[in-house]
Amino acid sequence: MGGSARYALVLALLCSASLSLGFYLPGVAPTDYKAGDELRAKVEALTSVRTQLPYEYYVLPFCRDGIDMNNQEALNLGEVLRGSRIYNTPYTMTMGLNQNCKILCHKEYTQEEVQEFALMIEEEYRSHFLVDNLPVAMSVFHETEEGSTVKAYETGYPLGHVVDENGKSASDGEDPAPKTGGKQQIVLFNHLRFTILMHEDAKKGTRRVVGFEVEPFSVKHTYMNKIDFSECIGVQAGADNQCNLNTCSARHPVGLHARPLLLDVNKKGKTEVLWTYDVAFQQSNIKWSTRWDTYLQSADDAQVHWFSILNSFMIVLFLSGLIAMIMIRTLRRDFQRYDESLEEGQEETGWKLVHGDVFRPPPMAGWLSVMIGSGVQLAVSAVFLMLFACFGFLSPANRGALMQAMLFIFVFMGMVGGYTSARFFRLFKGNRWKENSLFTALVYPGFVFTIFFCINLVIWGQKSSGAVPFGTLLALLCMWLLISTPLVIGGAYFGFRKQPMDLPVRTNQIPRLVPEQPWFNNTLLTILVGGILPFGAVFVEVYYVLSSVWLHQFYYLFGFLFLVLVILFLTCAEVTIVMCYFQLCSENYHWWWRAFLTSGCCSFYVFIYSIYYAYTKLQMARAVAGVVYVGYMCVVSVTFFLITGALGFISCFVFVRQIYSAIKID
């Protein structure tokens, strides 16, 4: 194992260890509660993996008595782009006080409102509450290979579910629509049982929230006597012989076999719904610093994830060593043969024969330099983002921090992109550096902003909270045009003023004719083959990243993601160098663009795999979801193309300079 690979592995393990020890940084203080202190639940959004369109919680007529809808919690840029909209709710808890059958409100819904609930339930929307910055979750238990049971969380809870006439739900793994022509029934969850895990400090007499669980029920509440619900809001049913319900009380919680509340979308009259909830507090040994660990335990076997990544790392490392050994041996023989032929006056052959044309500027050199600069800017941004994430700066406790950091790092890395683009533009003997720097600053961000703006229009047409407000769009434009663009131009200015990079050989005035190439050196074939190995090294991690983004799961293995990033960089460099060597040996000196496209072709396979993933894992209920998915995956694929292409090109450029500086030229 090479030294750089060893350091990368150690850094990745340290990053993973830092994540397992807790996410919180110094200065982020926990909130201490005393017995009797009030806890108020907040709500973030309604989300669905079938539509990929978040909605505000109160887009449905939930209970909102006493809630100021204009008093919305301040959000950071990342949360706004994610579609988060945090509001207060009428759900209240008192620290340490268990309460059963607490009445939230009484509603009578019209047929149109019932249809709104039914549509959201059919599209599998989930509600996301927050208490003490912890998201509400449903407990899931799965067995490990050792036979022990591990507790994990599914964030949020469904608004309801669809059952057939036999009571079978889609969650049972069967189609809820019976094949015999039976009707579907919509079940609404109107009773929530909250369980708050707390860690108590006996010395200080304070308690900290370390878990927030929910269990939803559907209950068709009944009551014998007329109840004045305006006086029962926030009161336990049956307390002081008031607000009596037949279905639950302060002493008798809702049972598992309670009669469910079914929604009839064809009912023209009003539908009565009584919203209730329970609150239970439990002592827990979980420490506040590790309270996110259960949320980050996915239902998938994490050991399989780790083994797959390490397996890919070892395979790629072995192939890298094998390729390096072959290349070194081959190059040594080439150097020896060329030195002997020079002494004996023989004709030059192989890659030495094209030494007078190998550094000839390629066609469309300006565009190539723009793409190299953008790719380097993205690659450096990705490395810094991974480092920040590894050491806990971008923990899931800080919602939206990852996206916000990604934007700011990319903006401030504009100087790196402009500098790199200008250096290669001058190498290609270009002199209009101002235009080149403007293209570097505007092309890739302009492409991303155009796709994002079009998708935002589509989402806005669906009245989703995922639509970015005009003020946020204006802020993004200001970041792009007033910060990123001047930094790119500044970097290009310093890059163009420096002396051009030294080249080991001179370029002939008249270009050589390229001989007919063998079939295995076909441009399209080598580009397609060259992208397979980098994709094969990262496709396992691509699966987990896609699942975390499109299935609304937490992603926390940033240490291993950093390791995969190192594997990707190494693989792109080695594959591109090998392909370039074969090309030069065939006396084809048009290697500039092919070097960029060979490693960049990995993005083509990423896009194809993302379509396959959507077909097999995502059940999109609306055409809009497909548009959003394809649009964003196009942005991801283009980003991947620029990063891998730039890394492959720079590696190839360094390799070509090295081998031609090591031979003697007449």
C-alpha positions as semicolon CSV with decimal commas, in nm:
position;residue;x (nm);y (nm);z (nm)
1;M;0,000;0,000;0,000
2;G;0,144;0,334;-0,107
3;G;0,215;0,614;0,137
4;S;-0,062;0,842;0,010
5;A;-0,311;0,556;0,017
6;R;-0,209;0,470;0,375
7;Y;-0,259;0,830;0,486
8;A;-0,597;0,841;0,314
9;L;-0,710;0,522;0,489
10;V;-0,591;0,648;0,830
11;L;-0,765;0,983;0,775
12;A;-1,088;0,811;0,673
13;L;-1,080;0,589;0,984
14;L;-1,012;0,891;1,205
15;C;-1,301;1,077;1,041
16;S;-1,534;0,783;1,101
17;A;-1,416;0,757;1,461
18;S;-1,482;1,127;1,516
19;L;-1,835;1,080;1,385
20;S;-1,901;0,785;1,614
21;L;-1,791;0,987;1,917
22;G;-2,050;1,258;1,861
23;F;-2,128;1,536;1,621
24;Y;-2,131;1,840;1,841
25;L;-1,856;2,095;1,838
26;P;-1,735;2,304;2,131
27;G;-1,971;2,593;2,186
28;V;-2,284;2,398;2,094
29;A;-2,444;2,364;2,435
30;P;-2,727;2,125;2,526
31;T;-3,054;2,249;2,668
32;D;-3,120;2,148;3,029
33;Y;-3,478;2,106;3,147
34;K;-3,621;2,079;3,494
35;A;-3,927;1,887;3,597
36;G;-4,236;2,082;3,493
37;D;-4,068;2,274;3,211
38;E;-4,273;2,297;2,894
39;L;-4,164;2,133;2,571
40;R;-4,332;2,245;2,252
41;A;-4,319;2,041;1,935
42;K;-4,240;2,210;1,607
43;V;-4,308;2,076;1,262
44;E;-4,072;2,091;0,965
45;A;-4,246;1,964;0,652
46;L;-4,446;1,694;0,481
47;T;-4,229;1,477;0,256
48;S;-4,279;1,177;0,030
49;V;-4,036;0,953;-0,156
50;R;-4,301;0,904;-0,425
51;T;-4,329;1,269;-0,528
52;Q;-4,002;1,429;-0,404
53;L;-4,208;1,744;-0,341
54;P;-4,206;1,874;0,018
55;Y;-4,504;2,070;0,145
56;E;-4,563;2,290;0,443
57;Y;-4,732;2,105;0,728
58;Y;-5,029;2,339;0,736
59;V;-5,105;2,294;0,368
60;L;-5,347;2,037;0,514
61;P;-5,611;2,156;0,763
62;F;-5,441;2,029;1,077
63;C;-5,507;2,176;1,419
64;R;-5,359;2,522;1,441
65;D;-5,550;2,681;1,730
66;G;-5,338;2,949;1,894
67;I;-5,059;2,922;1,632
68;D;-4,927;3,239;1,474
69;M;-4,863;3,137;1,113
70;N;-4,648;3,447;1,056
71;N;-4,412;3,346;1,337
72;Q;-4,195;3,112;1,131
73;E;-3,856;3,001;1,259
74;A;-3,560;3,165;1,084
75;L;-3,394;2,929;0,837
76;N;-3,048;2,916;0,690
77;L;-2,984;2,906;0,316
78;G;-2,948;2,529;0,308
79;E;-3,283;2,473;0,481
80;V;-3,463;2,704;0,238
81;L;-3,313;2,518;-0,058
82;R;-3,420;2,185;0,097
83;G;-3,777;2,306;0,127
84;S;-3,786;2,320;0,509
85;R;-4,049;2,543;0,666
86;I;-4,058;2,517;1,046
87;Y;-4,373;2,618;1,236
88;N;-4,499;2,583;1,590
89;T;-4,771;2,328;1,671
90;P;-5,036;2,301;1,944
91;Y;-4,869;1,983;2,075
92;T;-4,729;2,058;2,422
93;M;-4,546;1,838;2,671
94;T;-4,447;1,892;3,032
95;M;-4,108;1,752;3,124
96;G;-4,146;1,434;3,328
97;L;-4,529;1,432;3,319
98;N;-4,695;1,141;3,139
99;Q;-5,032;1,219;2,984
100;N;-5,282;0,995;2,806
101;C;-5,558;1,086;2,562
102;K;-5,487;1,457;2,554
103;I;-5,731;1,634;2,323
104;L;-5,566;1,852;2,062
105;C;-5,868;1,981;1,872
106;H;-6,196;1,884;1,710
107;K;-6,244;1,932;1,336
108;E;-6,525;1,886;1,087
109;Y;-6,382;1,848;0,738
110;T;-6,557;1,909;0,409
111;Q;-6,542;1,664;0,120
112;E;-6,267;1,867;-0,047
113;E;-6,055;1,866;0,270
114;V;-6,102;1,490;0,308
115;Q;-5,985;1,443;-0,051
116;E;-5,674;1,647;0,025
117;F;-5,590;1,416;0,316
118;A;-5,665;1,108;0,104
119;L;-5,437;1,222;-0,178
120;M;-5,148;1,289;0,061
121;I;-5,195;0,950;0,228
122;E;-5,205;0,768;-0,105
123;E;-4,880;0,940;-0,202
124;E;-4,724;0,822;0,128
125;Y;-4,651;1,160;0,280
126;R;-4,485;1,168;0,621
127;S;-4,490;1,439;0,883
128;H;-4,170;1,552;1,055
129;F;-4,191;1,696;1,406
130;L;-3,906;1,841;1,610
131;V;-3,847;1,858;1,985
132;D;-3,523;2,005;2,118
133;N;-3,388;1,995;1,762
134;L;-3,444;1,618;1,742
135;P;-3,665;1,485;1,461
136;V;-3,950;1,255;1,552
137;A;-3,898;0,894;1,446
138;M;-4,063;0,554;1,448
139;S;-3,868;0,268;1,605
140;V;-3,755;-0,016;1,382
141;F;-3,587;-0,331;1,515
142;H;-3,374;-0,561;1,303
143;E;-3,154;-0,856;1,390
144;T;-2,781;-0,871;1,334
145;E;-2,578;-1,171;1,226
146;E;-2,493;-1,239;1,591
147;G;-2,862;-1,273;1,673
148;S;-2,890;-0,953;1,873
149;T;-3,157;-0,691;1,808
150;V;-3,056;-0,343;1,699
151;K;-3,285;-0,045;1,729
152;A;-3,300;0,202;1,442
153;Y;-3,523;0,494;1,349
154;E;-3,737;0,586;1,053
155;T;-3,772;0,962;1,064
156;G;-4,121;1,104;1,054
157;Y;-4,449;0,918;1,062
158;P;-4,705;0,853;0,786
159;L;-5,024;1,058;0,775
160;G;-5,214;0,736;0,725
161;H;-5,220;0,433;0,502
162;V;-5,429;0,260;0,239
163;V;-5,592;-0,076;0,312
164;D;-5,814;-0,307;0,113
165;E;-6,146;-0,446;0,223
166;N;-5,966;-0,725;0,410
167;G;-5,762;-0,476;0,611
168;K;-5,431;-0,549;0,436
169;S;-5,202;-0,250;0,404
170;A;-4,947;-0,159;0,141
171;S;-4,691;-0,162;0,421
172;D;-4,742;-0,538;0,451
173;G;-4,562;-0,581;0,120
174;E;-4,878;-0,649;-0,081
175;D;-5,075;-0,444;-0,325
176;P;-5,350;-0,271;-0,124
177;A;-5,581;-0,282;-0,426
178;P;-5,739;-0,630;-0,431
179;K;-5,756;-0,804;-0,765
180;T;-6,117;-0,907;-0,706
181;G;-6,245;-0,556;-0,761
182;G;-6,261;-0,452;-0,395
183;K;-6,233;-0,089;-0,291
184;Q;-5,945;0,083;-0,123
185;Q;-5,999;0,246;0,214
186;I;-5,806;0,544;0,346
187;V;-5,704;0,526;0,712
188;L;-5,611;0,855;0,884
189;F;-5,375;0,859;1,181
190;N;-5,539;1,103;1,422
191;H;-5,383;0,983;1,750
192;L;-5,010;1,011;1,821
193;R;-4,826;0,848;2,108
194;F;-4,506;1,045;2,174
195;T;-4,226;0,892;2,376
196;I;-3,952;1,130;2,488
197;L;-3,629;0,973;2,607
198;M;-3,451;1,180;2,868
199;H;-3,112;1,155;3,035
200;E;-3,116;1,284;3,393
201;D;-2,826;1,445;3,576
202;A;-2,893;1,354;3,939
203;K;-2,641;1,606;4,074
204;K;-2,784;1,906;3,893
205;G;-3,142;1,783;3,891
206;T;-3,170;1,856;3,519
207;R;-3,279;1,644;3,226
208;R;-3,180;1,641;2,861
209;V;-3,380;1,514;2,566
210;V;-3,198;1,225;2,395
211;G;-3,477;1,070;2,190
212;F;-3,811;1,158;2,033
213;E;-4,027;0,865;1,923
214;V;-4,379;0,841;1,789
215;E;-4,635;0,569;1,731
216;P;-4,935;0,672;1,519
217;F;-5,284;0,529;1,565
218;S;-5,610;0,562;1,381
219;V;-5,903;0,590;1,621
220;K;-6,265;0,670;1,548
221;H;-6,332;0,848;1,875
222;T;-6,680;0,829;2,023
223;Y;-6,840;1,003;2,319
224;M;-7,180;0,963;2,483
225;N;-7,245;1,311;2,616
226;K;-7,211;1,635;2,426
227;I;-6,866;1,787;2,480
228;D;-6,768;2,150;2,455
229;F;-6,443;2,094;2,270
230;S;-6,345;2,460;2,302
231;E;-6,293;2,391;2,674
232;C;-6,129;2,050;2,622
233;I;-5,834;2,157;2,409
234;G;-5,513;2,058;2,585
235;V;-5,705;1,860;2,851
236;Q;-5,682;1,487;2,915
237;A;-6,002;1,308;2,823
238;G;-6,197;1,206;3,130
239;A;-6,013;1,440;3,364
240;D;-6,246;1,565;3,639
241;N;-6,537;1,387;3,468
242;Q;-6,518;1,628;3,176
243;C;-6,439;1,570;2,811
244;N;-6,531;1,201;2,840
245;L;-6,444;0,977;2,546
246;N;-6,545;0,615;2,507
247;T;-6,232;0,528;2,316
248;C;-5,966;0,650;2,560
249;S;-5,918;0,837;2,883
250;A;-5,647;0,962;3,115
251;R;-5,624;0,618;3,275
252;H;-5,689;0,402;2,969
253;P;-5,479;0,480;2,663
254;V;-5,573;0,395;2,307
255;G;-5,557;0,021;2,240
256;L;-5,406;-0,152;1,940
257;H;-5,746;-0,286;1,836
258;A;-5,924;0,046;1,836
259;R;-6,172;0,102;1,556
260;P;-5,982;0,286;1,278
261;L;-6,090;0,619;1,138
262;L;-6,172;0,570;0,769
263;L;-6,200;0,860;0,527
264;D;-6,481;0,847;0,273
265;V;-6,381;1,067;-0,021
266;N;-6,731;1,035;-0,168
267;K;-6,910;1,158;0,141
268;K;-7,073;1,492;0,063
269;G;-7,138;1,588;0,422
270;K;-6,881;1,681;0,684
271;T;-6,642;1,429;0,837
272;E;-6,578;1,459;1,210
273;V;-6,217;1,406;1,328
274;L;-6,098;1,432;1,686
275;W;-5,722;1,476;1,715
276;T;-5,562;1,338;2,033
277;Y;-5,218;1,240;2,157
278;D;-5,030;1,073;2,443
279;V;-4,700;1,179;2,599
280;A;-4,467;0,942;2,784
281;F;-4,126;1,016;2,931
282;Q;-3,866;0,743;2,972
283;Q;-3,531;0,741;3,145
284;S;-3,244;0,657;2,911
285;N;-2,873;0,584;2,946
286;I;-2,805;0,754;2,612
287;K;-2,577;1,052;2,655
288;W;-2,664;1,382;2,492
289;S;-2,343;1,378;2,286
290;T;-2,444;1,047;2,122
291;R;-2,818;1,096;2,091
292;W;-2,797;1,103;1,711
293;D;-2,644;0,754;1,690
294;T;-2,980;0,576;1,682
295;Y;-3,102;0,806;1,406
296;L;-2,797;0,721;1,200
297;Q;-2,838;0,345;1,235
298;S;-2,995;0,261;0,900
299;A;-3,204;-0,047;0,844
300;D;-2,938;-0,172;0,603
301;D;-2,647;-0,362;0,748
302;A;-2,372;-0,108;0,802
303;Q;-2,111;-0,384;0,809
304;V;-2,201;-0,477;0,451
305;H;-2,155;-0,112;0,357
306;W;-1,813;-0,092;0,519
307;F;-1,701;-0,426;0,377
308;S;-1,806;-0,326;0,025
309;I;-1,611;-0,001;0,043
310;L;-1,300;-0,164;0,185
311;N;-1,329;-0,443;-0,070
312;S;-1,342;-0,184;-0,350
313;F;-1,045;-0,008;-0,196
314;M;-0,832;-0,323;-0,187
315;I;-0,923;-0,424;-0,542
316;V;-0,849;-0,078;-0,680
317;L;-0,528;-0,066;-0,479
318;F;-0,419;-0,401;-0,622
319;L;-0,502;-0,295;-0,976
320;S;-0,322;0,034;-0,921
321;G;-0,007;-0,144;-0,809
322;L;-0,030;-0,384;-1,100
323;I;-0,074;-0,105;-1,354
324;A;0,203;0,102;-1,199
325;M;0,444;-0,194;-1,208
326;I;0,366;-0,269;-1,573
327;M;0,395;0,095;-1,673
328;I;0,728;0,140;-1,494
329;R;0,874;-0,172;-1,655
330;T;0,745;-0,075;-1,998
331;L;0,871;0,280;-1,973
332;R;1,213;0,163;-1,859
333;R;1,241;-0,058;-2,166
334;D;1,123;0,233;-2,382
335;F;1,385;0,466;-2,236
336;Q;1,658;0,206;-2,285
337;R;1,553;0,135;-2,645
338;Y;1,528;0,504;-2,735
339;D;1,872;0,578;-2,592
340;E;2,022;0,289;-2,789
341;S;1,849;0,395;-3,112
342;L;1,973;0,752;-3,064
343;E;2,333;0,634;-3,027
344;E;2,310;0,400;-3,329
345;G;2,129;0,656;-3,547
346;Q;1,817;0,444;-3,595
347;E;1,478;0,591;-3,672
348;E;1,251;0,686;-3,385
349;T;0,945;0,474;-3,316
350;G;0,650;0,467;-3,075
351;W;0,563;0,758;-2,853
352;K;0,903;0,924;-2,898
353;L;0,826;0,972;-3,269
354;V;0,552;1,229;-3,191
355;H;0,762;1,441;-2,953
356;G;0,733;1,738;-3,189
357;D;0,352;1,731;-3,184
358;V;0,256;1,596;-2,843
359;F;0,224;1,945;-2,692
360;R;0,052;2,101;-2,992
361;P;-0,250;2,303;-2,865
362;P;-0,574;2,109;-2,914
363;P;-0,878;2,234;-3,107
364;M;-1,121;2,435;-2,894
365;A;-0,841;2,489;-2,642
366;G;-1,029;2,771;-2,470
367;W;-1,325;2,548;-2,387
368;L;-1,092;2,277;-2,262
369;S;-0,921;2,521;-2,025
370;V;-1,262;2,640;-1,901
371;M;-1,368;2,283;-1,825
372;I;-1,038;2,207;-1,653
373;G;-1,069;2,517;-1,434
374;S;-1,429;2,438;-1,339
375;G;-1,338;2,076;-1,265
376;V;-1,047;2,172;-1,040
377;Q;-1,267;2,423;-0,858
378;L;-1,527;2,153;-0,795
379;A;-1,266;1,894;-0,693
380;V;-1,100;2,123;-0,439
381;S;-1,443;2,221;-0,306
382;A;-1,535;1,853;-0,267
383;V;-1,216;1,780;-0,070
384;F;-1,273;2,071;0,169
385;L;-1,639;1,977;0,208
386;M;-1,545;1,618;0,299
387;L;-1,288;1,736;0,553
388;F;-1,539;1,967;0,721
389;A;-1,801;1,692;0,723
390;C;-1,556;1,434;0,864
391;F;-1,481;1,643;1,170
392;G;-1,843;1,714;1,256
393;F;-1,890;2,065;1,121
394;L;-2,179;1,948;0,900
395;S;-2,369;1,724;1,139
396;P;-2,736;1,640;1,076
397;A;-2,820;1,832;1,392
398;N;-2,746;2,147;1,192
399;R;-3,010;2,112;0,922
400;G;-2,914;2,251;0,584
401;A;-2,549;2,298;0,683
402;L;-2,420;2,057;0,419
403;M;-2,586;2,235;0,127
404;Q;-2,501;2,578;0,261
405;A;-2,136;2,486;0,310
406;M;-2,124;2,334;-0,038
407;L;-2,239;2,661;-0,192
408;F;-2,005;2,884;0,008
409;I;-1,698;2,663;-0,044
410;F;-1,760;2,649;-0,419
411;V;-1,800;3,027;-0,436
412;F;-1,476;3,096;-0,250
413;M;-1,285;2,833;-0,449
414;G;-1,350;3,044;-0,760
415;M;-0,998;3,184;-0,741
416;V;-0,855;2,830;-0,772
417;G;-1,071;2,761;-1,076
418;G;-0,980;3,087;-1,247
419;Y;-0,609;3,040;-1,178
420;T;-0,605;2,684;-1,319
421;S;-0,804;2,781;-1,626
422;A;-0,573;3,075;-1,703
423;R;-0,259;2,866;-1,661
424;F;-0,370;2,609;-1,917
425;F;-0,517;2,877;-2,144
426;R;-0,177;3,044;-2,163
427;L;-0,014;2,706;-2,218
428;F;-0,244;2,666;-2,519
429;K;-0,112;3,005;-2,642
430;G;-0,437;3,186;-2,580
431;N;-0,425;3,561;-2,513
432;R;-0,784;3,668;-2,447
433;W;-0,771;3,574;-2,081
434;K;-1,055;3,803;-1,978
435;E;-1,304;3,623;-2,199
436;N;-1,167;3,291;-2,084
437;S;-1,210;3,384;-1,717
438;L;-1,566;3,502;-1,778
439;F;-1,652;3,171;-1,943
440;T;-1,498;2,986;-1,647
441;A;-1,704;3,194;-1,405
442;L;-2,033;3,174;-1,595
443;V;-2,065;2,849;-1,792
444;Y;-2,095;2,580;-1,522
445;P;-2,276;2,793;-1,261
446;G;-2,501;2,923;-1,540
447;F;-2,587;2,569;-1,646
448;V;-2,667;2,467;-1,288
449;F;-2,869;2,782;-1,221
450;T;-3,070;2,736;-1,542
451;I;-3,161;2,376;-1,455
452;F;-3,236;2,478;-1,097
453;F;-3,455;2,769;-1,209
454;C;-3,655;2,550;-1,450
455;I;-3,707;2,284;-1,182
456;N;-3,805;2,556;-0,938
457;L;-4,073;2,677;-1,178
458;V;-4,211;2,324;-1,203
459;I;-4,211;2,285;-0,824
460;W;-4,367;2,629;-0,782
461;G;-4,647;2,519;-1,015
462;Q;-4,717;2,233;-0,771
463;K;-4,738;2,482;-0,480
464;S;-4,467;2,291;-0,297
465;S;-4,259;2,439;-0,016
466;G;-3,957;2,312;-0,209
467;A;-3,996;2,610;-0,443
468;V;-3,722;2,858;-0,359
469;P;-3,851;3,211;-0,289
470;F;-3,754;3,500;-0,515
471;G;-3,540;3,658;-0,243
472;T;-3,332;3,341;-0,211
473;L;-3,287;3,324;-0,589
474;L;-3,166;3,683;-0,579
475;A;-2,922;3,595;-0,302
476;L;-2,786;3,304;-0,508
477;L;-2,741;3,534;-0,807
478;C;-2,553;3,785;-0,592
479;M;-2,324;3,510;-0,459
480;W;-2,256;3,400;-0,815
481;L;-2,212;3,735;-0,988
482;L;-2,075;3,953;-0,707
483;I;-1,851;3,706;-0,521
484;S;-1,769;3,400;-0,730
485;T;-1,718;3,577;-1,063
486;P;-1,475;3,845;-0,930
487;L;-1,278;3,570;-0,751
488;V;-1,252;3,368;-1,072
489;I;-1,137;3,675;-1,265
490;G;-0,885;3,758;-0,992
491;G;-0,746;3,405;-0,999
492;A;-0,726;3,417;-1,379
493;Y;-0,538;3,747;-1,361
494;F;-0,266;3,604;-1,138
495;G;-0,255;3,278;-1,336
496;F;-0,213;3,453;-1,671
497;R;0,059;3,686;-1,540
498;K;0,282;3,397;-1,439
499;Q;0,530;3,254;-1,684
500;P;0,380;2,974;-1,894
501;M;0,454;2,618;-1,787
502;D;0,780;2,478;-1,920
503;L;0,752;2,207;-2,182
504;P;1,034;1,954;-2,227
505;V;1,019;1,949;-2,609
506;R;0,955;2,202;-2,885
507;T;0,652;2,181;-3,112
508;N;0,710;2,146;-3,486
509;Q;0,557;2,401;-3,719
510;I;0,403;2,139;-3,948
511;P;0,188;1,875;-3,776
512;R;0,250;1,507;-3,845
513;L;-0,005;1,286;-4,009
514;V;-0,162;1,043;-3,766
515;P;-0,138;0,686;-3,903
516;E;-0,441;0,461;-3,918
517;Q;-0,525;0,345;-3,567
518;P;-0,592;-0,015;-3,462
519;W;-0,949;-0,101;-3,364
520;F;-0,872;-0,120;-2,993
521;N;-0,748;0,240;-3,001
522;N;-1,075;0,379;-3,132
523;T;-1,159;0,707;-2,958
524;L;-1,515;0,621;-2,858
525;L;-1,422;0,272;-2,744
526;T;-1,133;0,386;-2,524
527;I;-1,345;0,661;-2,369
528;L;-1,628;0,419;-2,284
529;V;-1,391;0,153;-2,150
530;G;-1,192;0,410;-1,952
531;G;-1,498;0,521;-1,755
532;I;-1,595;0,173;-1,634
533;L;-1,320;0,120;-1,376
534;P;-1,370;0,452;-1,189
535;F;-1,743;0,387;-1,179
536;G;-1,688;0,033;-1,055
537;A;-1,480;0,172;-0,770
538;V;-1,754;0,403;-0,643
539;F;-2,089;0,256;-0,746
540;V;-2,153;0,104;-0,401
541;E;-2,121;0,445;-0,241
542;V;-2,328;0,600;-0,519
543;Y;-2,612;0,369;-0,414
544;Y;-2,598;0,484;-0,052
545;V;-2,573;0,850;-0,147
546;L;-2,874;0,821;-0,380
547;S;-3,070;0,646;-0,105
548;S;-2,989;0,916;0,148
549;V;-3,092;1,194;-0,092
550;W;-3,402;1,050;-0,258
551;L;-3,530;0,829;0,026
552;H;-3,483;1,108;0,283
553;Q;-3,233;0,918;0,495
554;F;-2,946;1,052;0,702
555;Y;-2,599;1,005;0,555
556;Y;-2,315;1,008;0,803
557;L;-2,028;0,791;0,674
558;F;-1,830;1,089;0,552
559;G;-1,504;0,923;0,649
560;F;-1,565;0,640;0,408
561;L;-1,699;0,881;0,150
562;F;-1,367;1,063;0,173
563;L;-1,190;0,730;0,123
564;V;-1,404;0,658;-0,182
565;L;-1,318;1,004;-0,314
566;V;-0,947;0,920;-0,285
567;I;-1,009;0,588;-0,461
568;L;-1,191;0,770;-0,739
569;F;-0,908;1,021;-0,785
570;L;-0,644;0,746;-0,800
571;T;-0,846;0,534;-1,041
572;C;-0,918;0,823;-1,277
573;A;-0,550;0,918;-1,285
574;E;-0,422;0,567;-1,352
575;V;-0,679;0,469;-1,613
576;T;-0,627;0,792;-1,806
577;I;-0,248;0,756;-1,798
578;V;-0,264;0,400;-1,932
579;M;-0,503;0,492;-2,212
580;C;-0,289;0,794;-2,303
581;Y;0,024;0,580;-2,315
582;F;-0,139;0,333;-2,556
583;Q;-0,254;0,624;-2,771
584;L;0,091;0,780;-2,791
585;C;0,246;0,443;-2,869
586;S;0,014;0,431;-3,173
587;E;0,164;0,767;-3,280
588;N;-0,161;0,953;-3,212
589;Y;-0,074;1,280;-3,041
590;H;-0,432;1,411;-3,008
591;W;-0,448;1,321;-2,643
592;W;-0,573;1,642;-2,479
593;W;-0,947;1,601;-2,519
594;R;-0,935;1,223;-2,498
595;A;-0,759;1,243;-2,161
596;F;-1,038;1,463;-2,028
597;L;-1,318;1,250;-2,173
598;T;-1,175;0,913;-2,071
599;S;-1,201;0,969;-1,697
600;G;-1,499;1,202;-1,739
601;C;-1,697;0,920;-1,902
602;C;-1,746;0,782;-1,551
603;S;-2,026;1,038;-1,517
604;F;-2,212;0,873;-1,806
605;Y;-2,231;0,548;-1,611
606;V;-2,336;0,737;-1,297
607;F;-2,628;0,888;-1,487
608;I;-2,730;0,552;-1,638
609;Y;-2,711;0,393;-1,294
610;S;-2,923;0,672;-1,145
611;I;-3,196;0,599;-1,401
612;Y;-3,177;0,229;-1,314
613;Y;-3,195;0,318;-0,943
614;A;-3,505;0,529;-0,999
615;Y;-3,669;0,248;-1,194
616;T;-3,601;-0,017;-0,928
617;K;-3,614;0,176;-0,600
618;L;-3,840;0,477;-0,650
619;Q;-4,212;0,458;-0,721
620;M;-4,288;0,805;-0,846
621;A;-4,652;0,897;-0,821
622;R;-4,629;1,216;-1,031
623;A;-4,458;1,304;-1,356
624;V;-4,320;1,612;-1,182
625;A;-4,114;1,385;-0,956
626;G;-3,949;1,233;-1,262
627;V;-3,869;1,578;-1,400
628;V;-3,713;1,685;-1,069
629;Y;-3,514;1,362;-1,042
630;V;-3,377;1,367;-1,397
631;G;-3,297;1,741;-1,378
632;Y;-3,098;1,715;-1,057
633;M;-2,922;1,395;-1,168
634;C;-2,816;1,579;-1,486
635;V;-2,655;1,845;-1,266
636;V;-2,486;1,576;-1,055
637;S;-2,359;1,392;-1,364
638;V;-2,218;1,709;-1,524
639;T;-2,048;1,795;-1,195
640;F;-1,904;1,445;-1,179
641;F;-1,790;1,478;-1,541
642;L;-1,598;1,799;-1,475
643;I;-1,432;1,670;-1,158
644;T;-1,319;1,334;-1,294
645;G;-1,230;1,478;-1,634
646;A;-1,011;1,750;-1,485
647;L;-0,834;1,506;-1,253
648;G;-0,768;1,261;-1,535
649;F;-0,643;1,537;-1,763
650;I;-0,403;1,688;-1,509
651;S;-0,264;1,343;-1,421
652;C;-0,213;1,269;-1,788
653;F;-0,047;1,608;-1,846
654;V;0,200;1,547;-1,563
655;F;0,272;1,197;-1,699
656;V;0,337;1,320;-2,054
657;R;0,568;1,596;-1,932
658;Q;0,762;1,348;-1,722
659;I;0,822;1,089;-1,990
660;Y;0,924;1,342;-2,257
661;S;1,158;1,521;-2,018
662;A;1,332;1,190;-1,945
663;I;1,440;1,116;-2,305
664;K;1,705;1,271;-2,524
665;I;1,584;1,455;-2,832
666;D;1,803;1,527;-3,140
